[in-house]
Amino acid sequence: MSLWSRFWFTIRSWFNALLGRASDPAAELDYSYEQLRDELQEINRGIADLTTQKKRLEMHRERLRENVEKHDGQVREALRQDREDLARRALEKKQATADQVADMTEQIDRLAATQDQLLARQAELRDRIERFRTRKETMKARYEAAQASARVSEAFTGMGEEMADVSRAVERATERTERMEARAAALEELEATGALDDVLAEGDDIDRELERASAERRVDQELAALKAELGGDAEGVTVVDVEEGTVETGPSEREADAESESEPDAEATR
């Protein structure tokens, strides 16, 4: 095989594969059915034309037969008038017309035979078209059922093109979500351990730890002061100022202190 032949063979193989992938069996069956119907239509037109020609010949033959009868009458009339010359001329015309009638009859018989053949082919083709139509509809139904079953199977298994795109999109979304969740968890863990410095905060992690402890201590002191204040209002007890370190006594404690101081003075006087 030459290089040019191999090239054309490759091109034809490529086009054949391309057409095979793009072909639709249902459409091909419908097209074949339409071709058969077109062929039947051509046969119908041929039969109609043939019948028309045969009718024209039959009509012309009838006129020739009338002429034969006419010439026969002329022969008889000429003989009654003792005009043998006219009788001979009429007889010659009669024979010529009769020969035309015979030729016309032969042509009509041939047309009739052709018409019978076309009618037989028409009936055979109609029967063939009807059988093909039944088979076509059956094959189309089987093909469409198989195609629908394949689509359903692809949808369930995820093997179809659209379902494959959907599956890939879900996988990509899942991967991105997992990455973002992992990043958020890592940042929270680093922030909780202090390993991640806040760019807006002042000082280092030690300063922040000390400030946090100081804030907690101030909260505890204020809470203790509030508890002491609430207790002093209810029972007349001492209110302790934790921050200043001073003690203020209530009325009952001041009287008890005065009594304790007056007792030693009385004993000393005695």
Backbone as JSON, one array per atom type, in Angstrom:
{
  "sequence": "MSLWSRFWFTIRSWFNALLGRASDPAAELDYSYEQLRDELQEINRGIADLTTQKKRLEMHRERLRENVEKHDGQVREALRQDREDLARRALEKKQATADQVADMTEQIDRLAATQDQLLARQAELRDRIERFRTRKETMKARYEAAQASARVSEAFTGMGEEMADVSRAVERATERTERMEARAAALEELEATGALDDVLAEGDDIDRELERASAERRVDQELAALKAELGGDAEGVTVVDVEEGTVETGPSEREADAESESEPDAEATR",
  "N": [[0.85, -1.2, 0.0], [0.61, 2.15, -0.94], [1.88, 5.37, 0.17], [0.01, 7.42, -0.26], [-2.36, 5.97, -0.54], [-2.55, 4.82, 1.99], [-2.92, 7.16, 3.44], [-5.49, 8.08, 2.55], [-6.96, 5.88, 3.31], [-6.73, 6.05, 6.09], [-8.04, 8.49, 6.52], [-10.65, 7.86, 5.64], [-11.26, 5.86, 7.5], [-11.23, 7.35, 9.83], [-13.36, 9.17, 9.4], [-15.4, 7.31, 9.16], [-15.49, 6.22, 11.77], [-16.2, 8.56, 13.11], [-18.74, 9.11, 12.03], [-20.0, 6.82, 12.9], [-20.08, 7.22, 15.67], [-21.73, 9.45, 15.75], [-24.1, 8.61, 14.68], [-27.61, 7.87, 14.7], [-29.62, 5.29, 15.53], [-32.46, 5.2, 15.51], [-33.18, 7.4, 13.92], [-31.97, 6.61, 11.54], [-33.46, 4.33, 10.89], [-35.99, 5.48, 10.48], [-35.36, 7.06, 8.26], [-34.72, 5.1, 6.34], [-37.22, 3.9, 6.12], [-38.67, 6.02, 5.01], [-37.37, 6.16, 2.56], [-38.2, 3.75, 1.35], [-40.91, 4.31, 1.13], [-40.78, 6.45, -0.64], [-39.85, 5.08, -2.9], [-42.06, 3.44, -3.36], [-43.87, 5.42, -4.0], [-42.78, 6.32, -6.41], [-43.22, 4.05, -7.98], [-46.01, 4.07, -8.0], [-46.47, 6.45, -9.42], [-45.33, 5.67, -11.86], [-47.05, 3.58, -12.59], [-49.38, 5.03, -12.89], [-48.71, 6.73, -15.05], [-48.21, 4.81, -17.0], [-50.71, 3.59, -17.24], [-52.15, 5.73, -18.18], [-50.97, 6.08, -20.73], [-51.7, 3.65, -21.88], [-54.48, 3.91, -21.91], [-54.75, 6.0, -23.74], [-53.78, 4.78, -26.07], [-55.72, 2.8, -26.34], [-57.99, 4.35, -26.79], [-57.24, 5.51, -29.22], [-57.09, 3.21, -30.75], [-59.76, 2.47, -30.8], [-60.81, 4.51, -32.4], [-59.51, 3.87, -34.77], [-60.65, 1.39, -35.3], [-63.24, 2.2, -35.77], [-62.79, 3.53, -38.12], [-62.08, 1.37, -39.71], [-64.51, 0.03, -39.87], [-65.89, 2.02, -41.19], [-64.53, 2.17, -43.63], [-65.12, -0.37, -44.57], [-67.85, -0.17, -44.95], [-67.76, 1.69, -47.0], [-66.6, 0.16, -49.02], [-68.62, -1.72, -49.53], [-70.68, -0.02, -50.34], [-69.57, 1.08, -52.64], [-69.39, -1.18, -54.28], [-72.08, -1.73, -54.63], [-72.78, 0.35, -56.24], [-71.43, -0.24, -58.5], [-68.82, 0.64, -58.61], [-65.94, -0.3, -58.88], [-63.34, 0.63, -58.69], [-63.45, 2.56, -56.65], [-64.21, 0.9, -54.61], [-61.93, -0.68, -54.4], [-60.02, 1.18, -53.52], [-61.12, 1.92, -51.05], [-61.02, -0.52, -49.82], [-58.26, -0.89, -49.62], [-57.59, 1.14, -47.81], [-58.99, 0.18, -45.68], [-57.58, -2.18, -45.06], [-55.06, -1.12, -44.35], [-55.74, 0.4, -42.13], [-56.65, -1.65, -40.49], [-54.28, -3.04, -40.11], [-52.93, -1.11, -38.56], [-54.56, -1.15, -36.35], [-53.99, -3.7, -35.38], [-51.26, -3.46, -34.77], [-51.5, -1.5, -32.8], [-52.98, -2.88, -30.9], [-51.13, -4.8, -30.14], [-49.17, -3.19, -28.89], [-50.69, -2.19, -26.82], [-51.16, -4.53, -25.42], [-48.56, -5.12, -24.56], [-48.09, -2.93, -22.88], [-50.05, -3.48, -20.98], [-49.05, -5.84, -19.88], [-46.68, -4.84, -18.73], [-47.87, -3.12, -16.94], [-49.15, -4.94, -15.27], [-46.91, -6.15, -14.12], [-45.83, -3.97, -12.72], [-47.91, -3.49, -10.93], [-47.84, -5.86, -9.45], [-45.3, -5.59, -8.31], [-45.79, -3.29, -6.88], [-47.68, -4.2, -4.97], [-46.07, -6.08, -3.68], [-44.05, -4.42, -2.68], [-45.54, -2.76, -1.0], [-46.32, -4.61, 0.93], [-43.81, -5.27, 1.9], [-43.01, -2.79, 2.92], [-44.86, -2.48, 4.96], [-44.18, -4.62, 6.65], [-41.58, -3.83, 7.27], [-42.14, -1.44, 8.57], [-43.43, -2.33, 10.9], [-41.33, -3.8, 12.05], [-39.49, -1.75, 12.29], [-40.68, 0.01, 14.18], [-40.71, -1.7, 16.36], [-37.94, -2.13, 16.77], [-37.14, 0.51, 17.26], [-38.54, 1.0, 19.62], [-37.27, -0.86, 21.3], [-34.66, 0.14, 21.22], [-34.99, 2.74, 22.3], [-35.92, 2.01, 24.83], [-33.67, 0.63, 25.8], [-31.86, 2.74, 25.76], [-33.03, 4.51, 27.62], [-32.89, 2.88, 29.89], [-30.13, 2.69, 30.13], [-29.52, 5.37, 30.7], [-30.81, 5.66, 33.17], [-29.36, 3.8, 34.68], [-26.83, 4.97, 34.54], [-27.4, 7.3, 35.93], [-27.92, 6.27, 38.5], [-25.52, 4.98, 39.12], [-23.74, 7.01, 38.78], [-22.18, 7.27, 36.54], [-22.71, 8.7, 34.29], [-22.21, 11.59, 32.13], [-23.19, 14.11, 33.05], [-23.81, 13.43, 35.71], [-21.28, 12.71, 36.51], [-19.96, 15.17, 36.4], [-21.41, 16.48, 38.39], [-20.69, 14.9, 40.6], [-17.93, 15.39, 40.71], [-18.01, 18.13, 41.28], [-19.21, 18.09, 43.83], [-17.23, 16.7, 45.22], [-15.09, 18.52, 45.02], [-16.18, 20.71, 46.44], [-16.49, 19.52, 48.95], [-13.81, 18.95, 49.63], [-12.73, 21.58, 49.74], [-14.29, 22.63, 51.82], [-13.49, 20.97, 53.95], [-10.78, 21.7, 54.09], [-11.01, 24.42, 54.84], [-12.32, 24.15, 57.32], [-10.35, 22.73, 58.75], [-8.31, 24.65, 58.73], [-9.52, 26.73, 60.2], [-9.85, 25.44, 62.69], [-7.16, 24.99, 63.33], [-6.2, 27.64, 63.57], [-7.74, 28.5, 65.75], [-6.73, 26.78, 67.72], [-4.02, 27.6, 67.84], [-4.38, 30.23, 68.63], [-5.5, 29.85, 71.16], [-3.42, 28.64, 72.57], [-1.59, 30.64, 72.57], [0.4, 30.74, 70.76], [0.01, 32.07, 68.44], [0.49, 35.26, 67.57], [-1.2, 38.3, 68.19], [-1.61, 40.84, 65.93], [-2.61, 43.33, 66.49], [-2.39, 43.6, 69.19], [-0.5, 44.91, 72.02], [2.86, 44.48, 73.21], [4.43, 41.37, 74.33], [3.74, 37.83, 74.64], [4.1, 37.32, 77.35], [3.58, 39.79, 78.62], [0.9, 40.0, 77.97], [-0.1, 37.8, 79.36], [0.42, 38.56, 82.04], [-1.16, 40.86, 82.18], [-3.64, 39.71, 81.84], [-3.8, 38.17, 84.2], [-3.74, 40.23, 86.11], [-6.11, 41.55, 85.5], [-7.95, 39.54, 86.12], [-7.49, 39.43, 88.9], [-8.34, 41.95, 89.76], [-11.02, 41.78, 89.18], [-11.75, 39.75, 90.99], [-11.26, 41.09, 93.42], [-13.06, 43.25, 93.32], [-15.43, 41.81, 93.26], [-15.33, 40.59, 95.81], [-15.5, 42.87, 97.4], [-18.04, 43.8, 96.79], [-19.58, 41.7, 97.8], [-18.93, 41.95, 100.54], [-19.98, 44.47, 101.09], [-22.68, 44.07, 100.64], [-23.16, 42.23, 102.68], [-22.63, 43.83, 105.0], [-24.64, 45.76, 105.0], [-26.81, 44.16, 105.55], [-26.36, 42.91, 108.12], [-24.99, 44.71, 109.66], [-22.24, 44.54, 109.66], [-18.68, 44.73, 109.26], [-17.37, 46.68, 106.62], [-15.09, 45.97, 104.22], [-12.41, 47.55, 102.79], [-10.71, 46.52, 100.25], [-8.78, 47.32, 98.47], [-7.58, 49.67, 99.63], [-6.84, 48.71, 102.08], [-7.9, 49.4, 104.61], [-10.07, 49.35, 107.52], [-13.37, 49.74, 108.25], [-15.53, 50.01, 110.94], [-18.68, 48.95, 112.15], [-21.52, 50.28, 114.07], [-22.04, 48.54, 116.24], [-19.61, 47.28, 116.67], [-17.96, 49.43, 117.4], [-19.09, 50.25, 119.88], [-18.6, 47.97, 121.38], [-15.84, 48.07, 121.51], [-15.45, 50.41, 122.99], [-16.53, 49.73, 125.48], [-14.8, 47.7, 126.18], [-12.47, 49.16, 126.58], [-13.16, 50.83, 128.69], [-13.47, 49.19, 130.91], [-10.85, 48.29, 131.8], [-9.94, 50.77, 132.84], [-11.62, 51.27, 134.95], [-10.98, 49.23, 136.72], [-8.39, 49.96, 137.33], [-8.78, 52.27, 138.81], [-9.95, 51.4, 141.12]],
  "CA": [[0.0, 0.0, 0.0], [1.41, 3.36, -1.05], [1.65, 6.37, 1.21], [-1.25, 8.11, -0.55], [-3.46, 5.06, -0.23], [-2.66, 4.73, 3.45], [-3.49, 8.42, 3.92], [-6.92, 8.07, 2.3], [-7.55, 4.83, 4.15], [-6.82, 6.6, 7.45], [-9.09, 9.52, 6.52], [-11.95, 7.19, 5.58], [-11.48, 5.19, 8.78], [-11.56, 8.37, 10.84], [-14.73, 9.63, 9.13], [-16.33, 6.22, 9.47], [-15.64, 6.19, 13.23], [-16.94, 9.76, 13.52], [-20.14, 8.91, 11.68], [-20.54, 5.77, 13.77], [-20.41, 7.8, 16.97], [-22.79, 10.45, 15.61], [-25.3, 8.03, 14.08], [-28.77, 7.61, 15.56], [-30.33, 4.17, 14.91], [-33.87, 5.52, 15.29], [-33.26, 8.28, 12.75], [-31.62, 5.82, 10.35], [-34.62, 3.49, 10.56], [-37.01, 6.35, 9.89], [-34.92, 7.46, 6.92], [-34.89, 3.93, 5.47], [-38.66, 3.76, 5.89], [-39.07, 7.05, 4.07], [-36.87, 5.79, 1.24], [-39.1, 2.75, 0.81], [-42.16, 4.99, 0.76], [-40.5, 7.19, -1.87], [-39.81, 4.1, -3.99], [-43.46, 3.07, -3.64], [-44.49, 6.55, -4.69], [-42.3, 6.29, -7.8], [-43.95, 2.98, -8.67], [-47.39, 4.54, -8.2], [-46.47, 7.4, -10.53], [-45.1, 4.91, -13.09], [-48.28, 2.87, -12.95], [-50.35, 6.02, -13.38], [-48.3, 7.15, -16.39], [-48.41, 3.68, -17.91], [-52.16, 3.44, -17.46], [-52.56, 6.84, -19.05], [-50.55, 5.76, -22.1], [-52.52, 2.55, -22.39], [-55.81, 4.44, -22.22], [-54.65, 6.78, -24.97], [-53.71, 3.83, -27.18], [-57.02, 2.14, -26.49], [-58.89, 5.31, -27.42], [-56.83, 5.62, -30.62], [-57.48, 1.96, -31.41], [-61.2, 2.53, -31.03], [-61.04, 5.35, -33.57], [-59.09, 3.11, -35.94], [-61.67, 0.39, -35.56], [-64.36, 2.89, -36.4], [-62.4, 3.78, -39.51], [-62.18, 0.09, -40.43], [-65.93, -0.17, -40.18], [-66.27, 3.02, -42.18], [-64.01, 1.75, -44.93], [-65.88, -1.55, -44.97], [-69.11, 0.34, -45.49], [-67.47, 2.31, -48.29], [-66.4, -0.91, -50.0], [-69.92, -2.27, -49.87], [-71.45, 0.96, -51.11], [-68.97, 1.2, -53.98], [-69.76, -2.36, -55.05], [-73.49, -1.6, -55.03], [-72.82, 1.34, -57.31], [-70.56, -0.74, -59.57], [-67.58, 1.41, -58.65], [-64.92, -1.22, -58.37], [-62.14, 1.39, -58.35], [-63.64, 3.13, -55.3], [-64.22, -0.22, -53.66], [-60.55, -1.1, -54.18], [-59.35, 2.19, -52.68], [-61.66, 1.8, -49.68], [-60.51, -1.76, -49.23], [-56.86, -0.67, -49.25], [-57.6, 1.91, -46.54], [-59.46, -0.71, -44.6], [-56.49, -3.07, -44.68], [-54.04, -0.34, -43.65], [-56.26, 0.73, -40.8], [-56.69, -2.9, -39.71], [-52.9, -3.3, -39.67], [-52.65, -0.19, -37.45], [-55.29, -1.65, -35.17], [-53.25, -4.86, -34.86], [-50.06, -2.94, -34.09], [-51.93, -0.81, -31.58], [-53.38, -3.9, -29.94], [-49.9, -5.39, -29.61], [-48.59, -2.23, -27.95], [-51.55, -2.15, -25.62], [-50.92, -5.77, -24.65], [-47.27, -4.97, -23.87], [-48.31, -1.99, -21.76], [-50.84, -4.16, -19.96], [-48.14, -6.75, -19.19], [-45.83, -4.01, -17.86], [-48.71, -2.63, -15.85], [-49.34, -6.04, -14.32], [-45.66, -6.3, -13.37], [-45.73, -2.86, -11.77], [-48.91, -3.7, -9.88], [-47.33, -6.92, -8.58], [-44.21, -5.0, -7.52], [-46.4, -2.37, -5.94], [-48.24, -4.98, -3.87], [-44.95, -6.66, -2.91], [-43.37, -3.34, -1.95], [-46.41, -2.35, 0.1], [-46.21, -5.61, 1.99], [-42.47, -5.11, 2.48], [-43.0, -1.56, 3.72], [-45.64, -2.72, 6.18], [-43.36, -5.45, 7.54], [-40.47, -3.01, 7.75], [-42.67, -0.47, 9.53], [-43.62, -3.04, 12.18], [-40.01, -4.1, 12.61], [-38.86, -0.47, 12.66], [-41.25, 0.49, 15.44], [-40.23, -2.6, 17.42], [-36.53, -1.85, 17.02], [-37.05, 1.82, 17.89], [-38.98, 0.86, 21.01], [-36.2, -1.55, 22.03], [-33.52, 1.06, 21.34], [-35.32, 3.8, 23.26], [-35.96, 1.4, 26.16], [-32.28, 0.39, 26.23], [-31.26, 4.04, 26.03], [-33.56, 4.99, 28.89], [-32.32, 2.05, 30.95], [-28.73, 3.09, 30.3], [-29.49, 6.67, 31.4], [-31.16, 5.43, 34.58], [-28.23, 3.13, 35.32], [-25.78, 5.97, 34.69], [-27.78, 8.21, 37.02], [-27.76, 5.59, 39.79], [-24.1, 4.67, 39.37], [-22.9, 8.2, 38.68], [-21.25, 7.11, 35.43], [-23.06, 9.6, 33.21], [-21.39, 12.79, 32.04], [-23.71, 15.13, 33.96], [-23.63, 12.98, 37.09], [-19.85, 12.77, 36.81], [-19.66, 16.57, 36.7], [-21.98, 16.78, 39.71], [-19.88, 14.22, 41.61], [-16.68, 16.14, 40.86], [-18.29, 19.39, 41.96], [-19.41, 17.77, 45.24], [-15.93, 16.37, 45.79], [-14.31, 19.75, 45.19], [-16.77, 21.49, 47.54], [-16.17, 18.83, 50.2], [-12.4, 19.16, 49.92], [-12.53, 22.96, 50.16], [-14.89, 22.79, 53.14], [-12.62, 20.33, 54.93], [-9.58, 22.52, 54.26], [-11.35, 25.61, 55.61], [-12.57, 23.74, 58.71], [-9.06, 22.43, 59.37], [-7.59, 25.91, 58.95], [-10.15, 27.44, 61.31], [-9.5, 24.74, 63.93], [-5.74, 25.24, 63.63], [-6.05, 29.01, 64.06], [-8.28, 28.56, 67.11], [-5.79, 26.12, 68.63], [-2.85, 28.46, 68.0], [-4.76, 31.41, 69.41], [-5.72, 29.44, 72.55], [-2.12, 28.35, 73.19], [-0.74, 31.82, 72.57], [1.45, 30.64, 69.75], [-0.3, 32.98, 67.35], [0.5, 36.63, 68.08], [-2.18, 39.23, 67.65], [-0.89, 41.99, 65.38], [-3.17, 44.56, 67.07], [-2.11, 43.67, 70.62], [0.8, 45.47, 72.39], [3.67, 43.61, 74.06], [4.55, 39.98, 73.92], [2.8, 36.93, 75.29], [4.25, 37.45, 78.81], [2.82, 40.96, 79.03], [-0.51, 39.71, 77.88], [-0.44, 36.89, 80.45], [0.37, 39.34, 83.27], [-2.33, 41.73, 82.13], [-4.81, 38.87, 82.05], [-3.85, 37.82, 85.63], [-4.11, 41.44, 86.85], [-7.54, 41.79, 85.28], [-8.7, 38.57, 86.91], [-7.38, 39.79, 90.32], [-9.21, 43.1, 90.01], [-12.39, 41.28, 89.18], [-11.98, 39.06, 92.26], [-11.33, 42.08, 94.52], [-14.32, 43.98, 93.23], [-16.48, 40.89, 93.65], [-15.29, 40.45, 97.27], [-15.98, 44.12, 97.99], [-19.49, 43.84, 96.65], [-20.13, 40.75, 98.76], [-18.8, 42.52, 101.89], [-20.91, 45.59, 101.22], [-24.01, 43.52, 100.8], [-23.25, 41.63, 104.0], [-22.67, 44.88, 106.01], [-25.96, 46.38, 105.01], [-27.81, 43.25, 106.11], [-26.11, 42.52, 109.5], [-24.22, 45.73, 110.35], [-20.87, 44.06, 109.8], [-17.64, 45.61, 108.75], [-17.14, 46.75, 105.17], [-13.64, 45.92, 104.04], [-11.89, 48.13, 101.54], [-9.59, 45.63, 99.96], [-7.72, 48.0, 97.75], [-6.88, 50.6, 100.51], [-6.32, 48.01, 103.25], [-8.44, 49.98, 105.84], [-11.24, 48.67, 108.02], [-14.36, 50.58, 108.89], [-16.38, 49.18, 111.81], [-20.05, 49.41, 112.31], [-21.89, 50.77, 115.4], [-21.95, 47.52, 117.27], [-18.2, 47.02, 116.97], [-17.41, 50.59, 118.11], [-19.55, 50.21, 121.28], [-17.89, 46.89, 122.07], [-14.46, 48.53, 121.75], [-15.51, 51.41, 124.06], [-16.76, 49.02, 126.73], [-13.58, 46.98, 126.57], [-11.47, 50.13, 127.02], [-13.57, 51.42, 129.96], [-13.31, 48.21, 131.97], [-9.52, 48.37, 132.46], [-9.8, 52.04, 133.58], [-12.34, 51.12, 136.23], [-10.17, 48.39, 137.61], [-7.24, 50.73, 137.79], [-9.25, 53.25, 139.8], [-10.16, 50.69, 142.38]],
  "C": [[0.89, 1.24, 0.0], [1.06, 4.33, 0.07], [0.33, 7.09, 1.0], [-2.45, 7.23, -0.23], [-3.64, 4.91, 1.26], [-3.28, 5.99, 4.03], [-5.0, 8.43, 3.74], [-7.63, 6.99, 3.11], [-7.72, 5.32, 5.59], [-7.92, 7.63, 7.54], [-10.47, 8.87, 6.49], [-12.27, 6.47, 6.88], [-11.88, 6.18, 9.86], [-12.98, 8.89, 10.65], [-15.75, 8.55, 9.44], [-16.57, 6.11, 10.97], [-16.44, 7.39, 13.72], [-18.42, 9.62, 13.21], [-20.78, 7.84, 12.54], [-20.91, 6.31, 15.14], [-21.59, 8.76, 16.89], [-24.09, 9.87, 15.09], [-26.36, 7.76, 15.15], [-29.57, 6.47, 14.92], [-31.79, 4.48, 14.63], [-34.04, 6.41, 14.06], [-32.93, 7.52, 11.47], [-32.77, 4.91, 9.93], [-35.73, 4.32, 9.93], [-36.64, 6.77, 8.47], [-35.07, 6.3, 5.93], [-36.37, 3.71, 5.14], [-39.16, 4.8, 4.89], [-38.55, 6.76, 2.66], [-37.75, 4.73, 0.58], [-40.42, 3.37, 0.36], [-41.96, 5.82, -0.51], [-40.45, 6.25, -3.08], [-41.22, 3.65, -4.38], [-44.17, 4.2, -4.38], [-44.05, 6.63, -6.15], [-43.02, 5.22, -8.6], [-45.38, 3.41, -8.94], [-47.46, 5.54, -9.36], [-46.23, 6.68, -11.87], [-46.33, 4.17, -13.55], [-49.31, 3.85, -13.51], [-50.0, 6.47, -14.79], [-48.55, 6.03, -17.42], [-49.89, 3.47, -18.22], [-52.68, 4.54, -18.36], [-52.2, 6.56, -20.5], [-51.41, 4.64, -22.7], [-53.92, 3.02, -22.74], [-55.8, 5.26, -23.52], [-54.59, 5.86, -26.18], [-55.04, 3.13, -27.41], [-58.02, 3.08, -27.16], [-58.54, 5.47, -28.92], [-57.21, 4.35, -31.39], [-58.98, 1.93, -31.7], [-61.52, 3.41, -32.24], [-60.63, 4.64, -34.86], [-60.11, 2.03, -36.29], [-62.91, 1.02, -36.22], [-64.04, 3.2, -37.86], [-62.46, 2.49, -40.34], [-63.62, -0.18, -40.82], [-66.4, 0.82, -41.25], [-65.81, 2.6, -43.58], [-64.75, 0.5, -45.44], [-67.23, -1.14, -45.57], [-68.9, 0.98, -46.85], [-67.28, 1.26, -49.39], [-67.73, -1.47, -50.46], [-70.74, -1.3, -50.73], [-70.9, 1.13, -52.52], [-69.34, 0.01, -54.86], [-71.22, -2.29, -55.48], [-73.64, -0.61, -56.2], [-71.93, 0.94, -58.51], [-69.33, 0.15, -59.74], [-66.48, 0.57, -58.02], [-63.65, -0.45, -57.98], [-62.25, 2.01, -56.96], [-63.65, 2.03, -54.25], [-62.8, -0.68, -53.36], [-59.82, -0.11, -53.27], [-59.84, 2.1, -51.23], [-61.16, 0.53, -49.01], [-59.05, -1.63, -48.82], [-56.77, 0.12, -47.93], [-58.05, 1.04, -45.38], [-58.35, -1.63, -44.13], [-55.39, -2.32, -43.92], [-54.49, 0.01, -42.23], [-56.31, -0.5, -39.92], [-55.3, -3.27, -39.23], [-52.52, -2.38, -38.51], [-53.35, -0.65, -36.18], [-54.55, -2.83, -34.56], [-51.99, -4.41, -34.12], [-50.43, -2.26, -32.76], [-52.33, -1.81, -30.5], [-52.15, -4.57, -29.32], [-49.22, -4.47, -28.59], [-49.41, -2.17, -26.66], [-51.33, -3.39, -24.77], [-49.59, -5.7, -23.9], [-47.39, -4.02, -22.68], [-49.1, -2.65, -20.63], [-49.96, -5.13, -19.16], [-47.22, -5.98, -18.24], [-46.63, -3.48, -16.68], [-48.95, -3.73, -14.82], [-48.09, -6.26, -13.48], [-45.51, -5.2, -12.32], [-46.73, -3.02, -10.63], [-48.46, -4.79, -8.92], [-46.19, -6.39, -7.71], [-44.74, -4.02, -6.49], [-46.96, -3.11, -4.73], [-47.13, -5.58, -3.0], [-44.25, -5.59, -2.08], [-44.23, -2.83, -0.8], [-46.33, -3.33, 1.26], [-44.86, -5.51, 2.68], [-42.4, -3.88, 3.37], [-43.75, -1.77, 5.03], [-44.86, -3.58, 7.17], [-42.2, -4.64, 8.13], [-40.93, -2.0, 8.78], [-42.87, -1.13, 10.9], [-42.28, -3.33, 12.84], [-39.31, -2.83, 13.06], [-39.38, 0.02, 14.0], [-40.81, -0.39, 16.6], [-38.79, -2.3, 17.78], [-36.35, -0.48, 17.68], [-37.48, 1.76, 19.35], [-37.9, 0.18, 21.85], [-35.01, -0.62, 22.25], [-33.79, 2.15, 22.36], [-35.4, 3.25, 24.68], [-34.56, 1.14, 26.68], [-31.59, 1.7, 26.55], [-31.74, 4.62, 27.36], [-32.99, 4.19, 30.06], [-30.88, 2.41, 31.21], [-28.63, 4.42, 31.03], [-29.82, 6.51, 32.87], [-30.0, 4.78, 35.32], [-27.08, 4.11, 35.53], [-26.11, 6.93, 35.82], [-27.58, 7.57, 38.38], [-26.3, 5.35, 40.11], [-23.2, 5.88, 39.3], [-21.92, 8.13, 37.53], [-21.58, 8.04, 34.26], [-22.22, 10.86, 33.24], [-21.87, 13.86, 33.02], [-23.52, 14.72, 35.41], [-22.17, 12.99, 37.48], [-19.43, 14.2, 37.14], [-20.19, 16.95, 38.07], [-21.13, 16.14, 40.81], [-18.56, 14.95, 41.82], [-16.9, 17.46, 41.57], [-18.49, 19.17, 43.47], [-18.08, 17.45, 45.91], [-15.08, 17.62, 46.01], [-14.86, 20.6, 46.33], [-16.44, 20.86, 48.88], [-14.71, 19.05, 50.59], [-12.14, 20.59, 50.4], [-13.11, 23.21, 51.54], [-14.02, 22.18, 54.22], [-11.35, 21.14, 55.16], [-9.88, 23.77, 55.1], [-11.63, 25.28, 57.07], [-11.26, 23.42, 59.43], [-8.27, 23.69, 59.65], [-8.18, 26.68, 60.12], [-9.81, 26.78, 62.63], [-8.05, 24.98, 64.32], [-5.52, 26.64, 64.16], [-6.59, 29.15, 65.47], [-7.33, 27.92, 68.11], [-4.56, 26.98, 68.87], [-3.17, 29.69, 68.84], [-4.94, 31.05, 70.88], [-4.4, 29.19, 73.26], [-1.2, 29.55, 73.23], [0.37, 31.77, 71.56], [1.24, 31.59, 68.6], [-0.43, 34.38, 67.93], [-0.54, 37.46, 67.37], [-1.46, 40.47, 67.17], [-1.41, 43.3, 65.97], [-2.86, 44.7, 68.55], [-0.7, 44.21, 70.86], [1.53, 44.52, 73.32], [3.7, 42.19, 73.55], [3.56, 39.13, 74.7], [2.92, 37.0, 76.82], [3.46, 38.63, 79.33], [1.32, 40.68, 78.99], [-0.96, 38.76, 79.0], [-0.54, 37.63, 81.77], [-0.85, 40.25, 83.32], [-3.6, 40.94, 82.38], [-4.95, 38.5, 83.54], [-4.27, 39.03, 86.48], [-5.6, 41.73, 86.71], [-8.37, 40.81, 86.09], [-8.65, 38.93, 88.41], [-8.26, 40.98, 90.65], [-10.66, 42.68, 90.02], [-12.71, 40.58, 90.49], [-12.11, 40.05, 93.41], [-12.65, 42.84, 94.49], [-15.48, 43.1, 93.65], [-16.52, 40.7, 95.16], [-15.81, 41.7, 97.97], [-17.49, 44.22, 97.91], [-20.15, 42.87, 97.63], [-20.07, 41.31, 100.17], [-19.78, 43.65, 102.11], [-22.33, 45.1, 101.41], [-24.18, 42.88, 102.17], [-23.31, 42.68, 105.09], [-24.0, 45.56, 106.08], [-26.97, 45.48, 105.68], [-27.6, 43.02, 107.6], [-25.34, 43.58, 110.29], [-22.79, 45.32, 110.55], [-19.95, 45.02, 109.14], [-17.55, 45.53, 107.25], [-15.65, 46.87, 104.97], [-13.29, 46.54, 102.71], [-10.62, 47.39, 101.2], [-8.45, 46.37, 99.34], [-6.91, 48.89, 98.69], [-6.28, 49.92, 101.72], [-6.8, 48.57, 104.56], [-9.69, 49.26, 106.21], [-12.13, 49.69, 108.69], [-15.3, 49.7, 109.65], [-17.75, 49.79, 111.88], [-20.33, 49.85, 113.71], [-21.7, 49.74, 116.48], [-20.51, 47.25, 117.62], [-17.58, 48.19, 117.71], [-17.84, 50.6, 119.58], [-18.83, 49.12, 122.05], [-16.47, 47.3, 122.38], [-14.45, 49.53, 122.9], [-15.7, 50.74, 125.41], [-15.5, 48.3, 127.19], [-12.52, 47.93, 127.05], [-11.85, 50.71, 128.39], [-13.39, 50.46, 131.12], [-11.92, 48.24, 132.57], [-9.34, 49.65, 133.27], [-10.5, 51.95, 134.93], [-11.55, 50.29, 137.18], [-8.98, 49.13, 138.14], [-7.64, 51.74, 138.85], [-9.45, 52.57, 141.13], [-8.84, 50.4, 143.03]]
}
